[in-house]
Amino acid sequence: MDSTAKNEMQPALIPGPEWPEQERAERLARGAALKWASGIFYRPEQLDRLGQYRSREVQRTRSLEARMKSVVQSYLEGVKTGVWQLAQALEAVQEAREALGQAHGLLQGMAEVIQTVEPLREQVAQHKQLQALSQLLPRLQAVPSAVAHTQTLIDAQRLLEAYVSLRELEQLREETWTSLGGLALPIFKGLGPLAEALGHAVEAAVGAAGQLAREDPALLVAAVRVAEVETGRTTSLEQAPRDWRQRCLQALQEGLERVHFGTPLLPGPGTLAGWLEALQVALPAELATAEALIAPCCPPHYKVVQLWAHTLHSGLRRCLQQFLKGPELGAADAFTLLHWVLRVYPGPEMMGSLELGPEADVSQLEPLLTLENIEQLEATFVSKVRASVVQWLQKALDGEVAEWGREKEPDTDPSGFYHSPMPAIVLQILEENVRLTSLVSESLQRRVHDMALSELGAFLRSFSDALIRFSRDHLRGEAVAPHYVPYLLAALNHQSALSSSVSVLQPDGVASGVLAPVEAALEDLQRRICRLVLEALLVELQPLFAVLPSRQWLLSPELLDNVCKRTAHFCRDFWRVRNSTVQLLLAEAERTVVLQYLCALMQGRLVCRDADERNQAAERLLHDAAQLRDLFLDLVRACWVSKWVEVSVIGWEPRAGAKPTTTCSGPGGELSMRAGASHPAKTAKPPRPYDAWPRGGRSAATISRRERGSHLRPLGPARGRVQRAAPGRTQLPAGWPAALALCRSPRTLQPRASTYTCSILLPSLGALCLTPDCPQNKATAPYA
């Protein structure tokens, strides 16, 4: 198309209003020009070049106008070309519209033709269906009989044949459905229930795998093969897949749990031990059957041995959890369950058996009981055992207390020591419980051990309280015991037996300090029994010491003879106390007698009128000291006859040719006693009754250190003070006593920090300060 045609096609441009920014742009341009001109022509010499500036600006203005004209002309040509193209497109659209209208008319005519052909199409489809039915009719007529035959095969447990028949029927249904274009015939409605019946038969066979593996393994293999084939099959029908493999695995688990952990098989109260014993035999046998008989009948990916182990474990775990939610267990059931779960079940007889191969994978099994269950069972067992132990210990204590009022002395063992089965019973009850719990776990053993020590401490306190009541009733005359002291001595033997055997309650690996509270309680019990014995001795001697000092005592030794006779008679049964305690008892008795003797002298009143009477009093004190010394030395010999022992004489400082030296009371007001004389050792003679002694005792009788033994040492301060003489009166300074006490007994009576006195056990009082030659003896007042 030439330019003339284009011009004719282009519309004329209508002049419009001026640009709204034109005036503003023009003002800005004029302002800029004036500013430039004023700057250029500010000086007069610049006016000579005005022509040059004018011609240059004219050329610049023409150049700008030419460039602007060229740009505008280019834009106008583009606009003209676009307008022409739009016109051409409009003509093409109008032509297409006319063509579409013509096609629409043609289509309306074709629809009328199709409606006339539709009945023919339906006839063709029906013809095809009838043709397919005519071909499938012989097979369709046999479907009802095939369904009945398949059901018969299922009932006869011929599972493979039944599955083949079912597959043929389902294949015929698929062919019919495809041939008829998705039309389902009513004749195939029975296939769904038939397939479900076959599935149930397969589940039942697999659920009884343990029995079938022994009796009819072919049936088990057929059921597993049917499940495997059906799991891998796909169907063209829109049906959910039948995952018979998963159903078989679930049936295996349910059947196994039903056999061993069914509701009728759960244990009742008192039957837990028998039930666990039956499982101890049945579960390993079941695992052996699974490995030997069932695993060969199943594919390897079934992992039969692992499935069996995990199923039995989970069923047993669920059963035990349900059992623990019931009534609280007794001590026997709790112990049996803990021992079975923690020792027997993981042991070599069951899950820890070497016959179980790695395919069982027992390492991944969860514990049968949680930590909370074990904690609950241990607490239940300890509480039940505590109640039982308390009852048995109370019965043992009641039986012992009942014997204290008998008319006969306590029973003795073959060695002649007082004996009772109570200590053995107590320790046997506690030791057996601690030993049995070691078969379960360390935590249970620790709990029962702590319980045993706690109850033993409570038993010792109860035993001590019973002795106090026994002593109180006897001394008050409310219930006089015919053999009061012998039963106290028997109680000392009980304490000694418990103390020597309490170490059996200490398990291996436990720190030795755990027995410290019990040992402290045994020491307290020993102190209390010794105190009761000594109180009984004081009751015997107080009437005799009440007349000291007196003229009768000064003139005759009969008073102290009676003291020695009563003391010897009181201590006649001390030899029936075991050796570890008799020395302590004798030392305490000696100290008690000497303290009572000195207290009576210090608190009494005796007036010495002249030097002869003072000499006579000093001789009487020396005689009494020798008599008391010989009394207790003979008592020691009587208790240690035919035994080689040694004695430690405290305060005895032998010096050749030295005479006894004395000192008066020290600055603290307490009695100070020392010795500086040597005593020749003599051969010890056999003990003899006190009545056979020379009247007044044996001042020179001694016992060798080897005979006395090395087990004797001072007991320490006594329980009270020896009172000083009244101010202004003659003070009685001490002689040089020796003390006898246990040297290596671990449970000696320890002195308290609040007691103040010295150990006063007199073999001899030595020379006293009441002699006329003593410068410290200033009799300024009657002796009190």
DRENVO-222212 format. One record per residue (C-alpha): x negated, y, z negated. Coordinates in steps of 0.1 Angstrom, whole numbers, padded with zeros to 4 digits, always signed. Example, Ala and Ser with C-alpha at 12.3 -4.5 7.8 and 13.67 -1.06 7.14 Angstrom:
2
-0123-0045-0078/-0137-0011-0071/
This chain:
784
+0000+0000+0000/-0015+0034+0011/-0017+0065-0011/+0013+0080+0006/+0036+0052-0004/+0022+0053-0038/+0030+0090-0041/+0065+0084-0029/+0070+0057-0055/+0055+0077-0083/+0081+0099-0103/+0075+0136-0106/+0061+0149-0139/+0083+0173-0157/+0065+0202-0173/+0068+0201-0210/+0062+0224-0239/+0026+0235-0246/+0005+0216-0271/+0012+0226-0307/-0026+0227-0314/-0034+0248-0283/-0031+0282-0300/-0051+0271-0330/-0078+0256-0309/-0079+0289-0288/-0083+0310-0320/-0110+0288-0333/-0128+0290-0299/-0125+0328-0298/-0137+0331-0334/-0167+0309-0327/-0176+0329-0295/-0174+0362-0314/-0196+0349-0341/-0221+0336-0316/-0220+0369-0296/-0224+0390-0327/-0254+0370-0337/-0271+0372-0303/-0264+0409-0295/-0271+0421-0330/-0303+0438-0319/-0303+0463-0291/-0332+0447-0272/-0310+0416-0267/-0286+0436-0245/-0310+0435-0216/-0304+0398-0213/-0266+0401-0212/-0264+0392-0176/-0284+0360-0181/-0261+0349-0209/-0230+0357-0189/-0241+0337-0159/-0251+0308-0181/-0218+0307-0199/-0199+0309-0166/-0218+0278-0153/-0211+0260-0186/-0174+0268-0185/-0171+0256-0149/-0189+0224-0157/-0165+0217-0186/-0134+0225-0165/-0146+0201-0138/-0152+0173-0162/-0118+0178-0179/-0101+0179-0145/-0118+0146-0136/-0107+0128-0168/-0071+0140-0165/-0070+0130-0129/-0082+0094-0138/-0056+0091-0166/-0028+0102-0143/-0038+0076-0116/-0036+0048-0142/-0002+0059-0154/+0011+0059-0118/-0002+0024-0112/+0015+0011-0144/+0048+0026-0135/+0046+0009-0101/+0038-0025-0116/+0068-0022-0139/+0091-0016-0110/+0078-0046-0092/+0083-0068-0124/+0119-0056-0127/+0126-0068-0092/+0111-0103-0099/+0132-0107-0131/+0164-0099-0112/+0155-0125-0086/+0149-0152-0113/+0181-0144-0130/+0200-0150-0098/+0182-0184-0094/+0191-0195-0130/+0227-0187-0124/+0227-0209-0094/+0210-0238-0114/+0236-0235-0143/+0264-0240-0118/+0247-0271-0105/+0243-0286-0140/+0279-0281-0148/+0288-0302-0119/+0264-0330-0130/+0280-0332-0165/+0313-0340-0149/+0296-0367-0129/+0280-0382-0161/+0313-0384-0179/+0326-0405-0152/+0296-0428-0154/+0296-0433-0192/+0320-0462-0193/+0298-0480-0168/+0268-0475-0191/+0287-0490-0221/+0296-0519-0200/+0260-0524-0191/+0249-0524-0228/+0276-0549-0237/+0266-0571-0209/+0230-0571-0221/+0242-0580-0257/+0264-0608-0244/+0236-0621-0223/+0212-0621-0254/+0239-0637-0276/+0245-0664-0250/+0208-0672-0251/+0206-0672-0289/+0240-0688-0295/+0227-0724-0301/+0203-0711-0327/+0228-0689-0343/+0252-0717-0347/+0226-0736-0368/+0220-0707-0392/+0245-0717-0419/+0232-0753-0420/+0196-0740-0420/+0205-0717-0450/+0220-0746-0469/+0190-0768-0460/+0166-0742-0472/+0185-0739-0505/+0183-0776-0509/+0145-0775-0504/+0142-0748-0530/+0162-0768-0555/+0140-0798-0548/+0109-0776-0554/+0096-0782-0518/+0084-0747-0517/+0063-0748-0485/+0091-0764-0464/+0116-0740-0478/+0093-0710-0470/+0088-0723-0434/+0126-0726-0430/+0131-0691-0445/+0105-0677-0422/+0123-0692-0391/+0156-0678-0402/+0141-0643-0408/+0123-0645-0374/+0157-0653-0357/+0173-0624-0375/+0145-0600-0363/+0149-0613-0327/+0187-0609-0329/+0183-0574-0344/+0159-0563-0316/+0180-0579-0288/+0212-0563-0300/+0196-0529-0304/+0196-0528-0342/+0229-0545-0347/+0229-0568-0378/+0251-0599-0376/+0271-0610-0407/+0258-0645-0403/+0224-0634-0418/+0238-0620-0450/+0227-0651-0470/+0190-0646-0462/+0185-0620-0489/+0197-0642-0518/+0179-0671-0503/+0146-0652-0503/+0152-0641-0538/+0159-0677-0549/+0127-0688-0533/+0108-0660-0551/+0123-0671-0585/+0112-0706-0578/+0077-0695-0570/+0076-0675-0602/+0089-0704-0623/+0063-0727-0608/+0035-0703-0614/+0048-0695-0649/+0044-0731-0659/+0009-0733-0644/-0006-0749-0675/+0018-0778-0674/+0018-0782-0636/-0020-0782-0635/-0019-0814-0655/+0013-0830-0641/+0019-0817-0605/-0009-0795-0592/+0004-0798-0557/+0035-0778-0566/+0013-0751-0583/-0008-0749-0551/+0023-0747-0529/+0037-0718-0550/+0005-0699-0549/+0002-0704-0511/+0037-0692-0505/+0030-0660-0526/-0002-0653-0507/+0013-0658-0473/+0043-0637-0481/+0022-0609-0495/+0002-0605-0462/+0033-0606-0439/+0048-0576-0422/+0083-0573-0408/+0098-0551-0381/+0130-0545-0401/+0132-0515-0424/+0129-0536-0456/+0108-0532-0487/+0078-0555-0488/+0080-0585-0511/+0048-0584-0532/+0050-0620-0544/+0013-0621-0554/+0019-0594-0581/+0050-0613-0592/+0029-0645-0595/+0002-0628-0616/+0029-0613-0639/+0046-0647-0642/+0012-0663-0652/+0008-0638-0680/+0044-0640-0692/+0044-0678-0692/+0011-0680-0711/+0024-0655-0737/+0057-0673-0740/+0039-0706-0747/+0017-0693-0775/+0032-0661-0788/+0070-0664-0783/+0093-0650-0810/+0101-0684-0825/+0063-0691-0829/+0055-0659-0850/+0043-0667-0885/+0064-0661-0915/+0054-0653-0951/+0030-0679-0963/+0026-0696-0929/-0001-0673-0915/-0030-0696-0923/-0015-0726-0906/-0005-0704-0876/-0041-0691-0872/-0055-0726-0876/-0032-0738-0848/-0044-0709-0826/-0080-0717-0834/-0075-0751-0817/-0050-0741-0790/-0067-0710-0775/-0100-0726-0767/-0082-0756-0753/-0061-0733-0731/-0091-0715-0718/-0108-0749-0710/-0077-0759-0691/-0076-0727-0671/-0112-0731-0661/-0110-0768-0653/-0075-0773-0638/-0058-0740-0630/-0087-0720-0615/-0092-0746-0586/-0055-0743-0577/-0057-0705-0572/-0076-0682-0549/-0109-0667-0563/-0095-0632-0564/-0070-0643-0590/-0098-0645-0615/-0079-0671-0635/-0103-0675-0664/-0106-0638-0669/-0068-0634-0666/-0063-0662-0691/-0087-0648-0716/-0073-0612-0714/-0037-0624-0715/-0043-0646-0746/-0062-0617-0762/-0036-0591-0755/-0007-0614-0766/-0025-0622-0798/-0033-0585-0804/+0004-0575-0798/+0015-0604-0821/-0008-0593-0849/+0003-0557-0846/+0039-0567-0849/+0031-0590-0878/+0014-0561-0897/+0045-0539-0893/+0064-0564-0914/+0063-0569-0952/+0031-0563-0971/+0008-0593-0971/-0004-0611-1001/-0041-0614-1011/-0045-0648-0996/-0029-0639-0963/-0048-0606-0961/-0081-0624-0967/-0073-0652-0942/-0064-0627-0915/-0095-0605-0921/-0118-0636-0921/-0101-0650-0890/-0102-0618-0870/-0137-0606-0879/-0155-0640-0882/-0136-0669-0866/-0121-0653-0835/-0154-0637-0822/-0174-0667-0834/-0188-0696-0815/-0157-0717-0820/-0135-0693-0800/-0143-0662-0779/-0180-0664-0786/-0183-0700-0774/-0212-0708-0751/-0189-0728-0729/-0171-0697-0717/-0188-0685-0686/-0193-0649-0675/-0161-0650-0655/-0141-0648-0687/-0156-0613-0693/-0148-0613-0730/-0171-0584-0736/-0145-0560-0723/-0118-0571-0747/-0105-0546-0772/-0107-0555-0810/-0077-0575-0822/-0072-0550-0851/-0079-0513-0851/-0100-0496-0878/-0068-0484-0894/-0055-0520-0895/-0087-0533-0911/-0087-0504-0936/-0051-0512-0945/-0058-0550-0949/-0089-0544-0971/-0070-0519-0993/-0042-0544-0997/-0065-0573-1005/-0085-0552-1030/-0053-0540-1048/-0039-0576-1050/-0071-0590-1062/-0075-0562-1087/-0041-0570-1102/-0049-0607-1103/-0084-0601-1119/-0068-0578-1145/-0044-0606-1155/-0071-0633-1157/-0094-0611-1177/-0066-0601-1200/-0057-0638-1205/-0094-0646-1213/-0095-0617-1238/-0062-0627-1254/-0075-0663-1258/-0107-0651-1274/-0089-0627-1298/-0065-0655-1308/-0094-0676-1319/-0107-0649-1343/-0081-0657-1369/-0087-0695-1370/-0096-0714-1401/-0127-0728-1385/-0159-0712-1374/-0166-0704-1338/-0176-0733-1315/-0214-0738-1309/-0234-0751-1280/-0259-0780-1283/-0286-0755-1295/-0264-0744-1324/-0257-0709-1311/-0221-0696-1313/-0206-0702-1279/-0174-0694-1261/-0164-0700-1224/-0151-0664-1221/-0183-0648-1206/-0186-0676-1181/-0149-0673-1172/-0152-0635-1168/-0183-0636-1146/-0170-0666-1126/-0138-0648-1117/-0156-0616-1106/-0186-0634-1089/-0164-0657-1069/-0144-0628-1055/-0175-0609-1045/-0191-0640-1030/-0160-0649-1009/-0157-0614-0995/-0193-0617-0982/-0178-0641-0956/-0157-0614-0942/-0175-0580-0939/-0199-0558-0958/-0172-0531-0963/-0148-0556-0980/-0177-0570-1001/-0186-0534-1011/-0150-0526-1021/-0146-0558-1041/-0180-0554-1057/-0170-0519-1068/-0137-0532-1081/-0154-0560-1100/-0178-0536-1117/-0149-0513-1125/-0128-0541-1140/-0158-0555-1159/-0163-0521-1175/-0126-0519-1184/-0128-0554-1198/-0158-0545-1220/-0139-0514-1233/-0109-0536-1240/-0131-0562-1258/-0147-0534-1278/-0113-0520-1288/-0101-0555-1298/-0132-0559-1320/-0125-0525-1337/-0089-0535-1344/-0100-0569-1356/-0125-0552-1380/-0100-0526-1392/-0073-0552-1399/-0097-0574-1418/-0113-0546-1439/-0078-0531-1448/-0066-0566-1457/-0038-0565-1432/-0051-0597-1414/-0080-0612-1433/-0101-0634-1411/-0115-0665-1428/-0147-0663-1407/-0150-0626-1400/-0188-0623-1397/-0193-0655-1377/-0169-0643-1350/-0187-0609-1349/-0219-0628-1344/-0202-0649-1317/-0192-0616-1300/-0229-0606-1300/-0237-0639-1282/-0209-0631-1257/-0225-0597-1251/-0259-0613-1246/-0245-0638-1222/-0228-0611-1201/-0259-0590-1202/-0282-0617-1190/-0258-0629-1162/-0243-0597-1149/-0270-0596-1122/-0250-0622-1103/-0225-0595-1094/-0252-0576-1075/-0252-0587-1038/-0283-0588-1018/-0293-0555-1003/-0275-0534-1028/-0294-0509-1049/-0301-0520-1084/-0287-0488-1098/-0251-0499-1092/-0252-0520-1124/-0262-0491-1145/-0227-0482-1158/-0220-0519-1167/-0253-0522-1185/-0246-0490-1204/-0212-0504-1214/-0229-0536-1226/-0253-0516-1246/-0225-0497-1262/-0207-0530-1270/-0239-0543-1286/-0242-0512-1307/-0206-0514-1318/-0208-0551-1328/-0240-0545-1347/-0223-0515-1365/-0194-0537-1375/-0217-0564-1388/-0236-0539-1409/-0204-0523-1422/-0194-0557-1435/-0229-0560-1451/-0224-0526-1468/-0191-0537-1482/-0209-0566-1498/-0237-0545-1513/-0221-0513-1522/-0208-0525-1556/-0243-0537-1566/-0261-0505-1554/-0236-0484-1573/-0253-0491-1606/-0288-0480-1594/-0308-0466-1611/-0299-0478-1646/-0315-0493-1677/-0303-0527-1667/-0321-0523-1634/-0352-0510-1651/-0354-0538-1677/-0343-0568-1656/-0347-0579-1619/-0313-0595-1620/-0296-0567-1602/-0319-0568-1571/-0318-0607-1573/-0280-0604-1567/-0286-0580-1538/-0311-0604-1522/-0287-0634-1528/-0258-0616-1512/-0279-0604-1484/-0293-0639-1478/-0259-0654-1480/-0245-0628-1456/-0273-0634-1431/-0272-0672-1433/-0256-0675-1399/-0278-0650-1381/-0298-0679-1366/-0268-0688-1346/-0272-0655-1327/-0294-0658-1296/-0330-0648-1298/-0327-0617-1277/-0303-0602-1303/-0311-0618-1336/-0342-0597-1341/-0324-0565-1335/-0297-0576-1359/-0322-0585-1386/-0341-0552-1382/-0308-0533-1384/-0298-0552-1415/-0332-0546-1431/-0330-0509-1424/-0294-0507-1438/-0303-0525-1470/-0334-0504-1476/-0316-0471-1468/-0288-0480-1492/-0314-0489-1519/-0332-0456-1515/-0300-0436-1513/-0288-0452-1545/-0321-0444-1562/-0322-0408-1550/-0286-0401-1559/-0285-0419-1592/-0296-0406-1626/-0323-0422-1648/-0342-0405-1676/-0378-0416-1682/-0386-0407-1718/-0423-0414-1718/-0452-0426-1697/-0444-0462-1704/-0410-0460-1689/-0424-0442-1659/-0449-0469-1654/-0422-0495-1659/-0401-0477-1632/-0430-0477-1608/-0436-0514-1613/-0399-0521-1608/-0400-0502-1575/-0431-0522-1564/-0414-0554-1574/-0382-0545-1556/-0402-0535-1525/-0420-0569-1525/-0388-0587-1531/-0369-0570-1502/-0399-0575-1480/-0401-0612-1487/-0363-0616-1482/-0364-0603-1447/-0396-0620-1438/-0381-0653-1448/-0349-0645-1429/-0371-0638-1398/-0389-0672-1404/-0355-0689-1408/-0343-0676-1375/-0376-0683-1357/-0385-0716-1372/-0407-0738-1350/-0412-0709-1326/-0445-0690-1320/-0438-0653-1322/-0457-0623-1333/-0446-0593-1354/-0456-0557-1351/-0461-0539-1384/-0455-0503-1379/-0472-0480-1405/-0495-0507-1417/-0531-0494-1415/-0554-0520-1429/-0587-0507-1443/-0611-0528-1462/-0612-0520-1499/-0586-0493-1495/-0558-0487-1520/-0523-0475-1512/-0520-0438-1508/-0489-0418-1512/-0476-0385-1501/-0447-0365-1514/-0419-0352-1492/-0430-0331-1463/-0421-0295-1455/-0389-0305-1438/-0375-0321-1469/-0375-0356-1453/-0392-0386-1469/-0426-0393-1455/-0440-0428-1460/-0475-0440-1452/-0497-0470-1460/-0534-0472-1464/-0540-0506-1480/-0550-0538-1463/-0531-0570-1469/-0548-0603-1464/-0531-0626-1439/-0520-0659-1454/-0508-0691-1438/-0470-0690-1434/-0450-0716-1452/-0416-0730-1441/-0386-0710-1452/-0368-0720-1483/-0336-0709-1499/-0336-0677-1518/-0326-0695-1550/-0359-0714-1549/-0380-0682-1549/-0398-0672-1581/-0378-0649-1602/-0384-0614-1591/-0395-0624-1556/-0430-0629-1542/-0450-0598-1542/-0479-0613-1523/-0460-0634-1497/-0468-0625-1461/-0463-0639-1426/-0489-0640-1400/-0487-0618-1369/-0487-0648-1347/-0458-0663-1366/-0438-0631-1365/-0441-0626-1328/-0449-0596-1306/-0412-0588-1299/-0408-0565-1329/-0411-0528-1330/-0396-0499-1350/-0361-0490-1342/-0365-0453-1346/-0345-0429-1368/-0317-0442-1388/-0282-0429-1385/-0284-0407-1416/-0307-0387-1437/-0323-0398-1469/-0314-0371-1493/-0341-0352-1512/-0342-0351-1549/-0324-0323-1565/-0345-0291-1569/-0364-0289-1601/-0365-0326-1606/-0392-0352-1600/-0394-0361-1563/-0398-0397-1553/-0425-0399-1526/-0426-0429-1504/-0449-0458-1503/-0461-0474-1471/-0434-0494-1455/-0436-0514-1423/-0408-0518-1398/-0397-0548-1378/-0377-0545-1347/-0374-0558-1311/-0404-0549-1289/-0392-0559-1254/-0355-0560-1257/-0340-0538-1229/-0310-0530-1250/-0322-0519-1283/-0303-0494-1303/-0316-0460-1292/-0317-0431-1318/-0297-0400-1312/-0313-0366-1310/-0291-0354-1339/-0304-0380-1365/-0332-0373-1389/-0349-0400-1408/-0378-0424-1405/-0377-0461-1400/-0376-0475-1435/-0380-0513-1436/-0400-0522-1467/-0424-0550-1470/-0438-0531-1500/-0433-0497-1515/-0469-0496-1527/-0480-0473-1555/-0455-0445-1561/-0461-0410-1573/-0443-0418-1606/-0475-0430-1621/-0488-0409-1650/-0520-0401-1632/-0503-0385-1602/-0509-0347-1603/-0478-0341-1583/-0456-0359-1608/-0445-0330-1630/-0414-0342-1649/-0399-0309-1656/-0364-0323-1657/-0347-0357-1660/-0349-0378-1628/-0318-0377-1608/
